[in-house]
Amino acid sequence: MPGDCVVDQTVDITDVVCPVTFVKAKVALEELDDGQVLSIRMNDGEPVRNVPRSIRDEGHEILKLIDNGDSTFSLIVRKG
């Protein structure tokens, strides 16, 4: 479990490329209730640069970005 957050759902978007990465993350967020937390596992590079910004623009809260040490990151998001 990442840090001190209780993660309600996890989605792995390492198998897709932008812009589908954000679409998959957005769909997963839509399935949650406001205030719930989603962990999004994504590849380093373009997804790490673009997905957090897009999610923030949608009104959600970025709690943390964790480097998994294997060229992937876990983005922890609270649905807004």
C-alpha positions in Angstrom: 0.0 0.0 0.0 1.5 3.3 -1.1 2.4 5.6 1.8 -0.3 6.3 4.3 -3.2 6.4 1.7 -5.9 3.8 1.6 -6.2 3.0 -2.1 -9.8 2.0 -3.1 -8.9 0.9 -6.7 -5.8 0.3 -8.8 -5.5 0.6 -12.6 -2.5 -0.4 -14.7 -2.1 1.7 -17.8 1.5 0.5 -18.7 0.1 -1.4 -21.7 -1.3 1.6 -23.5 0.1 4.9 -25.0 -1.0 8.5 -24.8 -3.7 9.7 -25.2 -5.3 6.3 -24.3 -3.4 6.4 -20.9 -5.5 9.4 -19.7 -8.8 7.9 -21.1 -8.2 4.6 -19.1 -7.3 6.6 -16.0 -10.4 8.8 -16.4 -12.7 5.8 -16.8 -11.3 4.3 -13.7 -11.9 7.5 -11.8 -15.5 7.8 -13.0 -16.2 4.4 -11.4 -15.2 5.8 -7.9 -17.2 7.9 -5.5 -16.0 11.4 -4.7 -13.2 11.2 -2.1 -12.1 7.7 -3.0 -8.4 7.1 -3.9 -7.1 5.5 -7.2 -3.6 4.3 -7.8 -2.6 4.6 -11.5 0.4 2.5 -12.5 2.0 4.1 -15.6 5.2 4.1 -17.6 7.9 6.7 -17.2 8.0 9.4 -19.8 5.0 10.9 -21.6 2.4 9.4 -19.3 4.2 10.8 -16.2 4.3 14.2 -17.7 0.7 14.3 -19.1 -1.6 12.2 -17.0 -1.1 14.0 -13.7 -1.7 17.4 -15.4 -4.8 16.1 -17.2 -6.2 14.6 -14.0 -5.6 17.8 -12.1 -7.4 19.8 -14.8 -10.4 17.5 -14.4 -10.6 18.6 -10.7 -9.0 15.7 -8.9 -6.3 15.8 -6.3 -2.9 14.4 -6.9 -1.8 12.9 -3.6 1.6 11.6 -4.6 3.7 10.2 -7.5 5.8 7.2 -6.5 8.8 5.9 -8.5 8.4 2.1 -8.5 12.1 1.7 -9.5 11.2 -0.3 -12.6 10.6 2.5 -15.1 7.0 2.7 -13.9 5.3 5.2 -11.5 2.3 5.0 -9.3 0.1 8.1 -9.3 -2.1 8.3 -6.3 -5.2 10.4 -6.9 -8.2 11.4 -4.8 -11.4 11.8 -6.8 -12.7 15.4 -6.6 
